[in-house]
Amino acid sequence: MKIETKCLHEGYKPENGGTNALPIYQSTTYRYDSTEHIGKLFDLTADGHMYSRISNPTVAAVEEKIASLEGGVGALCTTSGQAASLISILNILKAGDHIVSSSTIYGGTINLFAVTLKRFGIECTFVDPDASENEIQKAFKANTKAMFGETIANPAISVLDIEKFASIAHRNNIPLIVDNTFATPILCRPFEFGADIVVHSTTKYMDGHAVQVGGVIVDSGKFDWTNGKFTEFTEPDESYHGVVYSENFGNAAYITKARVQLMRDLGAYPSANAAFLLNLGLETLPVRVERHSENAMKVAEYLNGLDKVEFVNYPGLKENKYHVLAEKYLPKGCSGVISFSIKGSRENAVKFMDSLKLASNVVHVADIRTCVLHPASSTHRQLTDSQLLAAGITPGLIRLSVGLENIDDIIDDIKQAIANI
């Protein structure tokens, strides 16, 4: 099936006479005929659901669909994108380990890596994603266990050279984790360019309607966890009667361990109802992302010609520094998120945003409705001035998430707000 068809038909297969829509299995508990079967569940030798902190039939159907969309061997849904990023790292790193990350990632993830992971005893070094391979290599240490980047960075709207990052990671025998939130698998599938693990904030385009927070981790099944650097996959897990993940689960070792070990202990699993709502968003994802990209391209071209705009970051623009990478990794479009900087002070940016009538001033992005945000004073407020600049954020930078409204209405709203500066 092509990806548009997968969005509708993967994950849930109705039985004869069954419901055509994905059912909501609103239950914490599953009943079995024998204690022997339950014992096999806890030994990880039988299929089935133990408890909804680890798996649920509704959520499992959505996980199967997302894994298929990304081209992976399995997926694990979480209660947020931040939870997905955290679990993706904790599944392979422990105290004393090190991660290398792009500096132009989402501000919340920067804080997660730089502050919270540090408290866990995990160190992170941030690198300029546009630097040469040799320069980035200097950040690696003997204890480096993972590399991280975003396909389309939030809010710098830079494009990651996935093949370059994958080459560096694999040269060091570690996996590349890519946050594919803004691109979605409709516009880019990082596994096709060498990524090993993909994470999403499903709160964004996958949901699309701003109705539930969620995240997902997808395993490509391609990384060799037996290369000697990841003993947690090759040595017995005493919390599961000595199971060895690489031996018992083969190329699904990573995602299985994430579920039965990390999710079991952290409990960041979404509800059946949340997964049901996410599935509704996934069913229309290809149509929405195409329209978001079309509208955003027209808005970017309009903003690019305004005297009061300092610069526009959108890879679809031919003069954009990431346009060549966008043609390679994002040939179907660059999603609906634009960042641009109003000339002058931070106050000018605030004046513009407060003058908008159609676009909403909200702490969200990738919604069906057009919305705006001032990153320096909101989502990235915790960053220092140097970190803001490293993330490509100027005082006048505005993140504009272009919605599905008529393009003339969106541009008219921008026009009247610009006139108020």
FIDO-250658 format. One record per residue (C-alpha): residue number from 1; residue in three letters; x, y, z. Coordinates in Angstrom, 1 decimal, m for minus. Example, Ala and Ser with C-alpha at 12.3 -4.5 7.8 and 13.67 -1.06 7.14 Angstrom:
<atoms>
(atom 1 'ALA' (12.3 m4.5 7.8))
(atom 2 'SER' (13.7 m1.1 7.1))
</atoms>
This chain:
<atoms>
(atom 1 'MET' (0.0 0.0 0.0))
(atom 2 'LYS' (1.1 3.6 m0.7))
(atom 3 'ILE' (1.4 5.8 2.4))
(atom 4 'GLU' (m1.9 7.6 1.9))
(atom 5 'THR' (m3.7 4.2 2.0))
(atom 6 'LYS' (m1.7 3.0 5.0))
(atom 7 'CYS' (m3.0 6.0 6.9))
(atom 8 'LEU' (m6.5 4.6 6.5))
(atom 9 'HIS' (m6.0 0.9 6.6))
(atom 10 'GLU' (m2.9 m0.1 8.6))
(atom 11 'GLY' (m3.1 m1.1 12.3))
(atom 12 'TYR' (m6.7 m2.1 12.6))
(atom 13 'LYS' (m8.2 m4.9 10.5))
(atom 14 'PRO' (m12.0 m5.3 11.2))
(atom 15 'GLU' (m13.2 m8.9 11.5))
(atom 16 'ASN' (m16.3 m10.1 9.6))
(atom 17 'GLY' (m19.2 m8.2 11.1))
(atom 18 'GLY' (m16.8 m6.1 13.2))
(atom 19 'THR' (m16.8 m2.3 13.6))
(atom 20 'ASN' (m15.3 m0.4 10.7))
(atom 21 'ALA' (m13.9 2.3 13.0))
(atom 22 'LEU' (m11.1 1.5 15.5))
(atom 23 'PRO' (m12.8 0.5 18.8))
(atom 24 'ILE' (m11.9 2.2 22.1))
(atom 25 'TYR' (m10.8 m0.6 24.4))
(atom 26 'GLN' (m11.4 1.4 27.6))
(atom 27 'SER' (m10.0 m1.1 30.0))
(atom 28 'THR' (m7.0 m1.3 32.3))
(atom 29 'THR' (m7.3 m5.1 32.7))
(atom 30 'TYR' (m7.3 m8.3 30.5))
(atom 31 'ARG' (m8.7 m11.6 31.5))
(atom 32 'TYR' (m7.0 m15.0 30.8))
(atom 33 'ASP' (m8.1 m18.6 31.3))
(atom 34 'SER' (m5.1 m19.7 33.3))
(atom 35 'THR' (m2.3 m18.5 35.5))
(atom 36 'GLU' (0.1 m20.4 33.2))
(atom 37 'HIS' (m0.8 m18.0 30.4))
(atom 38 'ILE' (m0.3 m14.9 32.6))
(atom 39 'GLY' (3.0 m16.3 33.7))
(atom 40 'LYS' (4.1 m16.6 30.0))
(atom 41 'LEU' (3.1 m13.0 29.5))
(atom 42 'PHE' (5.5 m11.9 32.3))
(atom 43 'ASP' (8.2 m14.2 30.9))
(atom 44 'LEU' (7.7 m12.4 27.5))
(atom 45 'THR' (7.1 m15.8 25.8))
(atom 46 'ALA' (3.5 m15.2 24.9))
(atom 47 'ASP' (1.6 m12.5 23.1))
(atom 48 'GLY' (m1.1 m10.5 24.7))
(atom 49 'HIS' (m1.8 m7.5 27.0))
(atom 50 'MET' (m0.8 m7.7 30.6))
(atom 51 'TYR' (m1.9 m4.2 31.8))
(atom 52 'SER' (m2.7 m0.9 30.1))
(atom 53 'ARG' (0.4 0.7 31.6))
(atom 54 'ILE' (2.4 m1.3 29.0))
(atom 55 'SER' (0.0 m2.0 26.2))
(atom 56 'ASN' (m3.6 m1.6 25.1))
(atom 57 'PRO' (m5.4 m2.9 22.0))
(atom 58 'THR' (m6.5 0.5 20.8))
(atom 59 'VAL' (m3.0 2.0 21.3))
(atom 60 'ALA' (m1.4 m1.0 19.8))
(atom 61 'ALA' (m3.3 m0.5 16.6))
(atom 62 'VAL' (m2.1 3.0 16.3))
(atom 63 'GLU' (1.5 1.9 17.1))
(atom 64 'GLU' (1.3 m0.6 14.3))
(atom 65 'LYS' (0.0 2.1 11.9))
(atom 66 'ILE' (2.8 4.6 12.8))
(atom 67 'ALA' (5.5 1.9 12.5))
(atom 68 'SER' (4.2 1.1 9.0))
(atom 69 'LEU' (4.1 4.8 8.0))
(atom 70 'GLU' (7.8 5.2 9.1))
(atom 71 'GLY' (8.9 1.8 7.7))
(atom 72 'GLY' (9.9 0.5 11.2))
(atom 73 'VAL' (9.6 m2.9 12.9))
(atom 74 'GLY' (7.6 m1.5 15.9))
(atom 75 'ALA' (6.5 1.6 17.7))
(atom 76 'LEU' (5.7 2.6 21.3))
(atom 77 'CYS' (3.3 5.4 22.0))
(atom 78 'THR' (3.9 7.7 25.0))
(atom 79 'THR' (2.0 10.4 26.8))
(atom 80 'SER' (4.0 13.2 25.2))
(atom 81 'GLY' (6.7 14.0 22.7))
(atom 82 'GLN' (9.0 14.8 25.6))
(atom 83 'ALA' (8.3 11.4 27.1))
(atom 84 'ALA' (9.2 9.8 23.8))
(atom 85 'SER' (12.5 11.6 23.6))
(atom 86 'LEU' (13.3 10.7 27.2))
(atom 87 'ILE' (12.5 7.0 26.9))
(atom 88 'SER' (14.3 6.8 23.5))
(atom 89 'ILE' (17.5 7.9 25.3))
(atom 90 'LEU' (17.1 6.1 28.6))
(atom 91 'ASN' (16.5 2.9 26.7))
(atom 92 'ILE' (20.2 2.9 25.7))
(atom 93 'LEU' (22.0 5.4 28.0))
(atom 94 'LYS' (22.7 5.2 31.7))
(atom 95 'ALA' (24.6 7.3 34.3))
(atom 96 'GLY' (28.1 8.0 33.0))
(atom 97 'ASP' (27.1 7.9 29.3))
(atom 98 'HIS' (27.2 10.8 26.8))
(atom 99 'ILE' (25.0 12.0 23.9))
(atom 100 'VAL' (25.8 14.3 21.0))
(atom 101 'SER' (22.9 16.4 19.8))
(atom 102 'SER' (22.2 19.1 17.2))
(atom 103 'SER' (22.0 22.5 18.8))
(atom 104 'THR' (19.0 23.6 16.7))
(atom 105 'ILE' (16.4 21.3 18.3))
(atom 106 'TYR' (13.2 22.2 20.2))
(atom 107 'GLY' (14.0 24.2 23.3))
(atom 108 'GLY' (12.2 21.8 25.6))
(atom 109 'THR' (14.4 19.0 24.4))
(atom 110 'ILE' (17.5 21.1 24.9))
(atom 111 'ASN' (16.5 21.6 28.5))
(atom 112 'LEU' (15.7 17.9 28.8))
(atom 113 'PHE' (19.2 17.0 27.6))
(atom 114 'ALA' (21.2 19.8 29.2))
(atom 115 'VAL' (19.5 19.9 32.6))
(atom 116 'THR' (17.4 16.9 33.4))
(atom 117 'LEU' (19.6 14.2 31.8))
(atom 118 'LYS' (22.6 15.8 33.6))
(atom 119 'ARG' (20.8 15.0 36.9))
(atom 120 'PHE' (20.6 11.4 35.7))
(atom 121 'GLY' (24.3 11.4 35.2))
(atom 122 'ILE' (24.1 11.6 31.4))
(atom 123 'GLU' (26.1 14.3 29.6))
(atom 124 'CYS' (25.1 16.0 26.4))
(atom 125 'THR' (27.3 18.0 23.9))
(atom 126 'PHE' (25.5 20.2 21.4))
(atom 127 'VAL' (27.0 20.7 18.0))
(atom 128 'ASP' (26.2 22.9 15.0))
(atom 129 'PRO' (24.4 20.6 12.6))
(atom 130 'ASP' (25.8 22.5 9.7))
(atom 131 'ALA' (29.4 21.9 10.8))
(atom 132 'SER' (31.7 19.5 8.9))
(atom 133 'GLU' (31.8 15.9 9.8))
(atom 134 'ASN' (35.3 16.3 11.2))
(atom 135 'GLU' (34.2 19.2 13.4))
(atom 136 'ILE' (31.2 17.3 14.7))
(atom 137 'GLN' (33.4 14.2 15.3))
(atom 138 'LYS' (35.4 16.2 17.9))
(atom 139 'ALA' (32.3 16.2 20.2))
(atom 140 'PHE' (32.4 12.4 20.5))
(atom 141 'LYS' (33.8 10.6 23.5))
(atom 142 'ALA' (34.5 7.0 24.4))
(atom 143 'ASN' (31.2 6.9 26.3))
(atom 144 'THR' (29.1 8.5 23.6))
(atom 145 'LYS' (26.1 6.2 23.1))
(atom 146 'ALA' (23.6 8.1 20.8))
(atom 147 'MET' (23.3 11.0 18.4))
(atom 148 'PHE' (20.1 13.2 18.1))
(atom 149 'GLY' (18.7 15.7 15.6))
(atom 150 'GLU' (15.4 17.0 14.2))
(atom 151 'THR' (14.4 16.6 10.5))
(atom 152 'ILE' (13.0 20.2 10.5))
(atom 153 'ALA' (14.2 22.1 13.6))
(atom 154 'ASN' (11.7 23.9 15.8))
(atom 155 'PRO' (11.7 26.9 15.6))
(atom 156 'ALA' (14.8 27.6 13.4))
(atom 157 'ILE' (13.2 25.6 10.5))
(atom 158 'SER' (16.6 24.3 9.5))
(atom 159 'VAL' (16.9 21.0 7.7))
(atom 160 'LEU' (19.0 18.2 9.1))
(atom 161 'ASP' (21.4 16.5 6.8))
(atom 162 'ILE' (20.3 13.0 8.0))
(atom 163 'GLU' (22.7 11.1 5.9))
(atom 164 'LYS' (25.7 13.1 7.3))
(atom 165 'PHE' (24.5 12.6 10.9))
(atom 166 'ALA' (23.9 8.9 10.2))
(atom 167 'SER' (27.4 8.5 8.7))
(atom 168 'ILE' (29.0 10.0 11.8))
(atom 169 'ALA' (26.9 8.0 14.2))
(atom 170 'HIS' (27.5 4.7 12.5))
(atom 171 'ARG' (31.3 5.4 12.2))
(atom 172 'ASN' (31.2 5.6 16.0))
(atom 173 'ASN' (29.0 2.5 16.3))
(atom 174 'ILE' (26.1 4.3 17.9))
(atom 175 'PRO' (22.5 4.9 16.7))
(atom 176 'LEU' (21.0 8.1 15.2))
(atom 177 'ILE' (17.7 9.2 16.8))
(atom 178 'VAL' (15.7 11.7 14.7))
(atom 179 'ASP' (12.8 13.8 15.8))
(atom 180 'ASN' (10.5 13.8 12.7))
(atom 181 'THR' (7.6 15.8 14.2))
(atom 182 'PHE' (7.4 18.6 11.7))
(atom 183 'ALA' (8.0 16.6 8.6))
(atom 184 'THR' (5.9 13.6 9.5))
(atom 185 'PRO' (6.4 10.4 7.5))
(atom 186 'ILE' (4.4 12.0 4.7))
(atom 187 'LEU' (7.2 14.4 3.9))
(atom 188 'CYS' (10.2 12.5 5.1))
(atom 189 'ARG' (11.0 9.0 6.3))
(atom 190 'PRO' (14.4 9.2 8.1))
(atom 191 'PHE' (15.0 5.5 8.1))
(atom 192 'GLU' (15.5 5.7 4.3))
(atom 193 'PHE' (18.5 8.0 4.9))
(atom 194 'GLY' (20.2 6.0 7.7))
(atom 195 'ALA' (18.4 7.0 10.9))
(atom 196 'ASP' (17.9 4.2 13.4))
(atom 197 'ILE' (15.2 5.5 15.8))
(atom 198 'VAL' (12.5 8.1 15.1))
(atom 199 'VAL' (10.5 10.0 17.6))
(atom 200 'HIS' (7.5 12.3 17.2))
(atom 201 'SER' (5.4 14.6 19.3))
(atom 202 'THR' (2.1 13.3 18.0))
(atom 203 'THR' (0.5 16.3 19.5))
(atom 204 'LYS' (1.5 18.2 16.4))
(atom 205 'TYR' (0.6 17.3 12.8))
(atom 206 'MET' (m0.2 13.6 13.5))
(atom 207 'ASP' (m3.0 14.7 15.8))
(atom 208 'GLY' (m3.5 18.0 13.9))
(atom 209 'HIS' (m6.5 19.3 15.8))
(atom 210 'ALA' (m4.9 20.2 19.2))
(atom 211 'VAL' (m7.1 17.8 21.2))
(atom 212 'GLN' (m4.6 15.5 22.9))
(atom 213 'VAL' (m0.9 15.4 23.9))
(atom 214 'GLY' (1.2 12.4 22.8))
(atom 215 'GLY' (4.4 11.0 21.5))
(atom 216 'VAL' (5.8 7.9 19.8))
(atom 217 'ILE' (9.1 6.1 19.4))
(atom 218 'VAL' (9.7 4.0 16.2))
(atom 219 'ASP' (12.4 1.4 15.8))
(atom 220 'SER' (13.9 0.8 12.3))
(atom 221 'GLY' (15.1 m2.6 13.4))
(atom 222 'LYS' (18.4 m2.0 11.5))
(atom 223 'PHE' (20.9 m1.1 14.2))
(atom 224 'ASP' (23.2 m3.8 15.5))
(atom 225 'TRP' (22.9 m3.7 19.3))
(atom 226 'THR' (25.4 m6.6 19.5))
(atom 227 'ASN' (28.4 m4.5 18.5))
(atom 228 'GLY' (29.8 m4.5 22.0))
(atom 229 'LYS' (28.7 m1.0 23.1))
(atom 230 'PHE' (25.2 m1.9 24.4))
(atom 231 'THR' (25.5 m4.7 26.9))
(atom 232 'GLU' (21.9 m4.1 28.1))
(atom 233 'PHE' (20.7 m5.8 24.9))
(atom 234 'THR' (23.2 m8.7 25.0))
(atom 235 'GLU' (23.3 m9.5 28.8))
(atom 236 'PRO' (20.4 m11.0 30.8))
(atom 237 'ASP' (17.8 m8.7 32.2))
(atom 238 'GLU' (17.2 m10.0 35.7))
(atom 239 'SER' (14.0 m8.1 36.0))
(atom 240 'TYR' (12.6 m10.4 33.3))
(atom 241 'HIS' (14.1 m13.7 34.5))
(atom 242 'GLY' (17.3 m13.3 32.5))
(atom 243 'VAL' (15.8 m12.5 29.1))
(atom 244 'VAL' (18.4 m11.4 26.6))
(atom 245 'TYR' (16.7 m8.9 24.2))
(atom 246 'SER' (19.0 m9.3 21.2))
(atom 247 'GLU' (18.6 m13.1 21.4))
(atom 248 'ASN' (14.9 m13.3 22.2))
(atom 249 'PHE' (13.6 m10.4 20.0))
(atom 250 'GLY' (16.1 m10.0 17.2))
(atom 251 'ASN' (15.7 m6.8 15.3))
(atom 252 'ALA' (12.9 m5.7 17.5))
(atom 253 'ALA' (15.1 m5.8 20.6))
(atom 254 'TYR' (15.2 m2.0 21.1))
(atom 255 'ILE' (11.4 m1.3 21.0))
(atom 256 'THR' (10.6 m4.4 23.0))
(atom 257 'LYS' (13.0 m3.3 25.8))
(atom 258 'ALA' (11.6 0.2 25.7))
(atom 259 'ARG' (8.1 m1.2 26.3))
(atom 260 'VAL' (8.6 m4.0 28.8))
(atom 261 'GLN' (11.4 m2.3 30.8))
(atom 262 'LEU' (11.1 1.5 30.5))
(atom 263 'MET' (7.4 1.8 30.0))
(atom 264 'ARG' (6.8 m0.7 32.7))
(atom 265 'ASP' (8.8 1.3 35.2))
(atom 266 'LEU' (8.0 4.9 34.1))
(atom 267 'GLY' (4.3 4.4 33.2))
(atom 268 'ALA' (4.1 7.1 30.5))
(atom 269 'TYR' (1.6 5.2 28.3))
(atom 270 'PRO' (m1.4 7.0 26.7))
(atom 271 'SER' (m5.0 6.1 27.2))
(atom 272 'ALA' (m7.1 4.2 24.7))
(atom 273 'ASN' (m9.2 7.3 24.1))
(atom 274 'ALA' (m6.1 9.4 23.3))
(atom 275 'ALA' (m5.0 6.8 20.8))
(atom 276 'PHE' (m8.5 6.8 19.2))
(atom 277 'LEU' (m8.3 10.6 18.7))
(atom 278 'LEU' (m4.7 10.3 17.4))
(atom 279 'ASN' (m5.9 7.7 14.8))
(atom 280 'LEU' (m8.5 10.1 13.5))
(atom 281 'GLY' (m5.8 12.6 12.9))
(atom 282 'LEU' (m3.6 10.0 11.2))
(atom 283 'GLU' (m6.3 9.1 8.8))
(atom 284 'THR' (m6.3 12.6 7.2))
(atom 285 'LEU' (m2.6 13.3 7.7))
(atom 286 'PRO' (m1.6 13.2 4.0))
(atom 287 'VAL' (m4.3 15.6 2.9))
(atom 288 'ARG' (m3.6 18.0 5.7))
(atom 289 'VAL' (0.2 18.0 5.4))
(atom 290 'GLU' (m0.1 18.7 1.7))
(atom 291 'ARG' (m2.4 21.7 2.3))
(atom 292 'HIS' (m0.2 23.0 5.2))
(atom 293 'SER' (2.8 22.9 2.9))
(atom 294 'GLU' (1.1 24.7 0.0))
(atom 295 'ASN' (m0.3 27.5 2.2))
(atom 296 'ALA' (3.1 27.9 4.1))
(atom 297 'MET' (5.0 28.2 0.8))
(atom 298 'LYS' (2.6 31.1 m0.3))
(atom 299 'VAL' (2.9 32.8 3.1))
(atom 300 'ALA' (6.7 32.5 3.0))
(atom 301 'GLU' (6.9 34.1 m0.4))
(atom 302 'TYR' (4.6 37.0 0.7))
(atom 303 'LEU' (6.6 37.6 3.9))
(atom 304 'ASN' (9.9 37.5 2.0))
(atom 305 'GLY' (8.9 40.6 0.1))
(atom 306 'LEU' (8.0 42.8 3.1))
(atom 307 'ASP' (10.3 45.7 4.1))
(atom 308 'LYS' (9.4 45.2 7.8))
(atom 309 'VAL' (10.6 41.6 7.8))
(atom 310 'GLU' (14.3 41.0 8.6))
(atom 311 'PHE' (14.4 37.5 7.2))
(atom 312 'VAL' (12.2 34.4 6.6))
(atom 313 'ASN' (13.2 30.9 7.4))
(atom 314 'TYR' (11.4 28.4 5.2))
(atom 315 'PRO' (13.3 25.7 3.2))
(atom 316 'GLY' (10.9 25.9 0.3))
(atom 317 'LEU' (12.3 29.3 m0.6))
(atom 318 'LYS' (15.0 28.9 m3.3))
(atom 319 'GLU' (17.3 31.4 m1.6))
(atom 320 'ASN' (17.0 29.6 1.8))
(atom 321 'LYS' (20.3 28.0 2.9))
(atom 322 'TYR' (18.6 24.7 3.4))
(atom 323 'HIS' (16.8 24.6 0.1))
(atom 324 'VAL' (19.1 22.0 m1.4))
(atom 325 'LEU' (18.7 19.7 1.6))
(atom 326 'ALA' (15.0 20.3 1.4))
(atom 327 'GLU' (14.9 19.1 m2.2))
(atom 328 'LYS' (16.7 15.9 m1.1))
(atom 329 'TYR' (14.8 15.1 2.2))
(atom 330 'LEU' (11.5 17.0 1.7))
(atom 331 'PRO' (10.6 16.8 m2.0))
(atom 332 'LYS' (6.9 16.8 m1.3))
(atom 333 'GLY' (6.9 20.0 0.8))
(atom 334 'CYS' (8.4 21.5 3.9))
(atom 335 'SER' (5.4 21.4 6.3))
(atom 336 'GLY' (3.4 24.4 7.5))
(atom 337 'VAL' (5.8 26.0 10.0))
(atom 338 'ILE' (7.7 29.2 9.1))
(atom 339 'SER' (9.9 31.3 11.3))
(atom 340 'PHE' (10.5 35.0 10.4))
(atom 341 'SER' (12.0 38.0 12.2))
(atom 342 'ILE' (10.4 41.4 12.5))
(atom 343 'LYS' (12.9 44.2 12.1))
(atom 344 'GLY' (13.7 46.2 15.2))
(atom 345 'SER' (13.0 45.3 18.9))
(atom 346 'ARG' (11.2 42.5 20.5))
(atom 347 'GLU' (8.3 44.9 21.0))
(atom 348 'ASN' (7.7 45.1 17.3))
(atom 349 'ALA' (7.2 41.4 17.1))
(atom 350 'VAL' (4.8 41.5 20.0))
(atom 351 'LYS' (2.9 44.4 18.4))
(atom 352 'PHE' (2.5 42.3 15.2))
(atom 353 'MET' (1.3 39.2 17.0))
(atom 354 'ASP' (m1.2 41.1 19.2))
(atom 355 'SER' (m2.6 42.8 16.0))
(atom 356 'LEU' (m3.5 39.5 14.4))
(atom 357 'LYS' (m7.2 38.7 14.2))
(atom 358 'LEU' (m7.4 35.4 12.4))
(atom 359 'ALA' (m4.2 33.7 13.7))
(atom 360 'SER' (m4.2 32.6 17.3))
(atom 361 'ASN' (m1.5 33.5 19.8))
(atom 362 'VAL' (m1.1 30.2 21.4))
(atom 363 'VAL' (1.6 27.9 22.9))
(atom 364 'HIS' (1.1 25.3 20.2))
(atom 365 'VAL' (2.2 24.5 16.6))
(atom 366 'ALA' (1.2 22.3 13.7))
(atom 367 'ASP' (m2.6 22.8 14.2))
(atom 368 'ILE' (m5.3 23.0 11.5))
(atom 369 'ARG' (m5.7 26.7 12.6))
(atom 370 'THR' (m3.1 29.3 11.9))
(atom 371 'CYS' (m1.2 30.2 15.1))
(atom 372 'VAL' (1.8 32.2 16.2))
(atom 373 'LEU' (4.3 32.2 19.0))
(atom 374 'HIS' (7.2 34.3 20.2))
(atom 375 'PRO' (9.8 31.6 21.1))
(atom 376 'ALA' (12.2 33.8 23.0))
(atom 377 'SER' (9.6 34.8 25.6))
(atom 378 'SER' (7.7 31.4 25.7))
(atom 379 'THR' (8.8 28.0 24.6))
(atom 380 'HIS' (12.5 28.8 24.6))
(atom 381 'ARG' (12.3 31.2 27.6))
(atom 382 'GLN' (14.5 29.0 29.7))
(atom 383 'LEU' (17.4 29.3 27.3))
(atom 384 'THR' (20.3 31.7 27.7))
(atom 385 'ASP' (21.0 34.4 25.1))
(atom 386 'SER' (23.8 32.4 23.7))
(atom 387 'GLN' (21.6 29.3 23.5))
(atom 388 'LEU' (18.9 31.3 21.8))
(atom 389 'LEU' (21.3 32.4 19.1))
(atom 390 'ALA' (22.7 28.9 18.7))
(atom 391 'ALA' (19.1 27.8 18.1))
(atom 392 'GLY' (18.7 30.5 15.5))
(atom 393 'ILE' (16.3 32.6 17.6))
(atom 394 'THR' (16.5 36.4 17.4))
(atom 395 'PRO' (14.6 38.9 19.6))
(atom 396 'GLY' (12.1 39.5 16.8))
(atom 397 'LEU' (11.7 35.9 15.7))
(atom 398 'ILE' (8.1 34.7 15.3))
(atom 399 'ARG' (7.1 31.1 14.7))
(atom 400 'LEU' (4.1 31.0 12.4))
(atom 401 'SER' (2.2 27.8 12.0))
(atom 402 'VAL' (0.2 28.1 8.8))
(atom 403 'GLY' (m3.2 26.4 9.0))
(atom 404 'LEU' (m5.8 25.2 6.6))
(atom 405 'GLU' (m7.8 28.4 6.2))
(atom 406 'ASN' (m8.2 30.0 2.8))
(atom 407 'ILE' (m4.8 31.4 1.9))
(atom 408 'ASP' (m6.2 34.8 1.0))
(atom 409 'ASP' (m7.6 35.2 4.5))
(atom 410 'ILE' (m4.3 34.2 6.1))
(atom 411 'ILE' (m2.3 36.7 4.0))
(atom 412 'ASP' (m4.9 39.5 4.6))
(atom 413 'ASP' (m4.5 38.9 8.4))
(atom 414 'ILE' (m0.7 39.2 8.1))
(atom 415 'LYS' (m1.0 42.3 6.0))
(atom 416 'GLN' (m3.2 44.2 8.4))
(atom 417 'ALA' (m1.0 43.2 11.4))
(atom 418 'ILE' (2.2 44.3 9.6))
(atom 419 'ALA' (0.5 47.7 9.0))
(atom 420 'ASN' (0.2 48.2 12.7))
(atom 421 'ILE' (4.0 48.2 13.3))
</atoms>
